[in-house]
Amino acid sequence: MIAGFAGQDRPRRVLGIDASAKVAETHARVAKTARETAALIGLGRELRDAEITVLEGWAGDLYGVPVDSTLDAIRLTGSLEGVILDPVYEGKSMAGLIDLVRDGEIPKDSHVLYAHLGGQPALNAYSGAFR
């Protein structure tokens, strides 16, 4: 998405939410992949550092361990939208999205594309968190 949107003449922001509790490693992987993709699609320029954003604050202390905001986001999204999120990635990123909207970082009238990458099978391993 970063590389593809960089090739469009429209203002867009791609915000990544770290779910690994290792934001520097996550940012480095995202930057590498985005830059390689930009070259493969013939973007014709280098991606700027400002185009690659990975936000921290919702991962908790450990990868794969949901925090309260993760579980709250899963419940809210399921009840309002009927969308099932997993507690490893999507629940954490949705918690970030919810907070960014609530805090005004993303205006409430914005058009937001949330990339859901799957993960629902992981819910079985976390059933105890939802009792």
Secondary structure, DSSP 4 states (H G I P E B T S, - for coil): -HHHHHTSSS----EEE--SS-HHHHHHHHHHHHHHHHHHTT--SPPPGGG-EEE-SSS-SSTT---HHHHHHHHHHHHHH-----TTTHHHHHHHHHHHHHTTSS-TT----------GGGGGGGGGGG-
